[in-house]
Each structure stands twice: as C-alpha cells, then as structure tokens.
Amino acid sequence: MISYRTGKALDLDAVIDLYVASTLGERRPVGDRARMQRMLAEANLVVTAWDGELLVGISRSLSDFAHATYLADLAVRVSHQRLGIGQELIRLTQVEGGPETMIVLLAAPKAVEYYPHVGFERHDSAWVLRPGQTCRRK
Ligand SMILES: CC(C)(COP(=O)(O)OP(=O)(O)OC[C@H]1O[C@@H](n2cnc3c(N)ncnc32)[C@H](O)[C@@H]1OP(=O)(O)O)[C@@H](O)C(=O)NCCC(=O)NCCS
C-alpha cells in the first residue's frame, strides 16, 4: 500500500535516488548536491509517496497558497509508475495549495501527454526566461 506525506524533511540522498529512478534526474542537477539541497530547502510545498520506507514519488512545488502553485517537479519511480501515484500527488498538491489556487507547470518531454490525460489544460501564453537569457531593457 502506498502512503503519502506532506513536508520536506527528507533525506537528500533518498530524494536524489528517486529523481534518478524516475528518469527526471536526466533533466535536473542530480550531480550537484548543493543545488539539489537548495531546491528542496526552498520549496514550500512538498508531497511524497512511500512504499513502506522506500520513497517512490514526489511533487515539489512553490506556492503562495492563495493564487498559484508552481509544480516544479513531479516524479515517480519507474518501478511504481502507472499505479495512480502521480495523480494522487497532484491531487494532494492541489488540496494543500487551497481551493483558490491554480497549478502551473512545464511538462518534461516524457510527460507532455500525461498532463492533458489527467485533466490539465494547455496554456497558449506561457513564457519562460531561461538562465542566461535577459529581459530586454529600455
Ligand atoms: C509523469 C509521471 C510523474 C506520471 O506518474 P505515474 O504515477 O506513472 O502516473 P499515473 O499512474 O498517475 O497515471 C495516470 C494516468 O496517466 C497515464 N500516464 C502515465 N504516464 C503517462 C505518460 N508519460 N504519458 C501519457 N499518459 C501517461 C497512465 O496510464 C494513467 O492512465 P489511466 O488513468 O487512463 O489508466 C511519471 O511517469 C514520471 O515520473 N515520469 C518521469 C519523470 C517526468 O517526466 N516527470 C514529469 C516532470 S514535468
């Protein structure tokens, strides 16, 4: 049986292991422990899924608990995928964010079909300023 917890008091190595075991580690700085530590420490809404004592899923977000929750990372171990864990992590993230809060995210290439499948709406005016890109000045 899978259990769910809210909170970011997690073992960093277990979190990094989960990112790798889900394949999301291909797109996150798993080789840079200090940066991964900051990513965890500065997130303010983290929901995790557990198979006994094994960390099998994570939803890591930044929320203002009033208007918007940015779901930065959603990851489930390959061994535990397609069991509904991702959906439950999203549901709990939405509950924790509060009823007036929308969830916003950028889908990783492997998950572009996932989000519409579970009910997300595509947004045609999402914009990103990537590291190193600068906002034009007057
Ligand atoms: C994307 C991910 C989080 C989904 O988690 P999951 O627990 O496997 O998904 P769920 O069990 O909640 O799936 C719910 C439904 O979506 C479907 N689904 C799962 N992964 C899918 C995918 N990649 N593309 C399309 N549909 C998918 C399931 O078959 C299921 O469909 P059903 O309800 O019709 O049976 C997980 O596959 C993962 O960690 N992927 C690698 C990391 C990644 O890309 N994360 C997203 C970062 S934005």
The ligand as an SDF file (V2000), in Angstrom:
LIG
                    3D

 48 50  0  0  0  0  0  0  0  0999 V2000
    4.8840   11.5360  -15.4170 C   0  0  0  0  0  0  0  0  0  0  0  0
    4.8120   10.7150  -14.1410 C   0  0  0  0  0  0  0  0  0  0  0  0
    5.0210   11.6200  -12.9350 C   0  0  0  0  0  0  0  0  0  0  0  0
    3.4260   10.0670  -14.0590 C   0  0  0  0  0  0  0  0  0  0  0  0
    3.2850    9.4010  -12.8360 O   0  0  0  0  0  0  0  0  0  0  0  0
    2.5340    8.0000  -12.7130 P   0  0  0  0  0  0  0  0  0  0  0  0
    2.3310    7.7260  -11.2690 O   0  0  0  0  0  0  0  0  0  0  0  0
    3.2450    6.9750  -13.5010 O   0  0  0  0  0  0  0  0  0  0  0  0
    1.1600    8.3110  -13.4490 O   0  0  0  0  0  0  0  0  0  0  0  0
   -0.3060    7.8790  -13.0060 P   0  0  0  0  0  0  0  0  0  0  0  0
   -0.2560    6.4540  -12.5290 O   0  0  0  0  0  0  0  0  0  0  0  0
   -0.8570    8.9190  -12.1190 O   0  0  0  0  0  0  0  0  0  0  0  0
   -1.0300    7.8980  -14.4210 O   0  0  0  0  0  0  0  0  0  0  0  0
   -2.3580    8.2600  -14.5460 C   0  0  0  0  0  0  0  0  0  0  0  0
   -2.8060    8.0290  -15.9570 C   0  0  0  0  0  0  0  0  0  0  0  0
   -1.8870    8.6600  -16.8800 O   0  0  0  0  0  0  0  0  0  0  0  0
   -1.3120    7.6880  -17.7610 C   0  0  0  0  0  0  0  0  0  0  0  0
    0.0970    8.0180  -17.9560 N   0  0  0  0  0  0  0  0  0  0  0  0
    1.1090    7.8100  -17.0930 C   0  0  0  0  0  0  0  0  0  0  0  0
    2.2650    8.2930  -17.5820 N   0  0  0  0  0  0  0  0  0  0  0  0
    1.9680    8.7980  -18.7960 C   0  0  0  0  0  0  0  0  0  0  0  0
    2.7430    9.4400  -19.7870 C   0  0  0  0  0  0  0  0  0  0  0  0
    4.0730    9.6500  -19.6370 N   0  0  0  0  0  0  0  0  0  0  0  0
    2.1140    9.8560  -20.9140 N   0  0  0  0  0  0  0  0  0  0  0  0
    0.7870    9.6690  -21.0750 C   0  0  0  0  0  0  0  0  0  0  0  0
   -0.0120    9.0710  -20.1510 N   0  0  0  0  0  0  0  0  0  0  0  0
    0.5780    8.6410  -19.0250 C   0  0  0  0  0  0  0  0  0  0  0  0
   -1.4980    6.3630  -17.0490 C   0  0  0  0  0  0  0  0  0  0  0  0
   -1.5190    5.2920  -17.9590 O   0  0  0  0  0  0  0  0  0  0  0  0
   -2.8500    6.5770  -16.3690 C   0  0  0  0  0  0  0  0  0  0  0  0
   -3.8620    6.4590  -17.3440 O   0  0  0  0  0  0  0  0  0  0  0  0
   -5.3180    5.8230  -16.9890 P   0  0  0  0  0  0  0  0  0  0  0  0
   -5.8450    6.6160  -15.8200 O   0  0  0  0  0  0  0  0  0  0  0  0
   -6.0830    6.0490  -18.2470 O   0  0  0  0  0  0  0  0  0  0  0  0
   -5.0670    4.3970  -16.6510 O   0  0  0  0  0  0  0  0  0  0  0  0
    5.8660    9.5850  -14.1290 C   0  0  0  0  0  0  0  0  0  0  0  0
    5.6870    8.7920  -15.2760 O   0  0  0  0  0  0  0  0  0  0  0  0
    7.2920   10.0680  -14.1010 C   0  0  0  0  0  0  0  0  0  0  0  0
    7.8670   10.2620  -13.0330 O   0  0  0  0  0  0  0  0  0  0  0  0
    7.9130   10.2640  -15.2880 N   0  0  0  0  0  0  0  0  0  0  0  0
    9.3120   10.6060  -15.4090 C   0  0  0  0  0  0  0  0  0  0  0  0
    9.6130   11.9800  -14.8560 C   0  0  0  0  0  0  0  0  0  0  0  0
    8.8200   13.0680  -15.5400 C   0  0  0  0  0  0  0  0  0  0  0  0
    8.8610   13.2130  -16.7570 O   0  0  0  0  0  0  0  0  0  0  0  0
    8.0930   13.8310  -14.7200 N   0  0  0  0  0  0  0  0  0  0  0  0
    7.3130   14.9380  -15.1780 C   0  0  0  0  0  0  0  0  0  0  0  0
    8.0750   16.1940  -14.9690 C   0  0  0  0  0  0  0  0  0  0  0  0
    7.1590   17.5860  -15.5920 S   0  0  0  0  0  0  0  0  0  0  0  0
  1  2  1  0
  2  3  1  0
  2  4  1  0
  2 36  1  0
  4  5  1  0
  5  6  1  0
  6  7  2  0
  6  8  1  0
  6  9  1  0
  9 10  1  0
 10 11  2  0
 10 12  1  0
 10 13  1  0
 13 14  1  0
 14 15  1  0
 15 16  1  0
 15 30  1  0
 16 17  1  0
 17 18  1  0
 17 28  1  0
 18 19  1  0
 18 27  1  0
 19 20  2  0
 20 21  1  0
 21 22  1  0
 21 27  2  0
 22 23  1  0
 22 24  2  0
 24 25  1  0
 25 26  2  0
 26 27  1  0
 28 29  1  0
 28 30  1  0
 30 31  1  0
 31 32  1  0
 32 33  2  0
 32 34  1  0
 32 35  1  0
 36 37  1  0
 36 38  1  0
 38 39  2  0
 38 40  1  0
 40 41  1  0
 41 42  1  0
 42 43  1  0
 43 44  2  0
 43 45  1  0
 45 46  1  0
 46 47  1  0
 47 48  1  0
M  END
$$$$
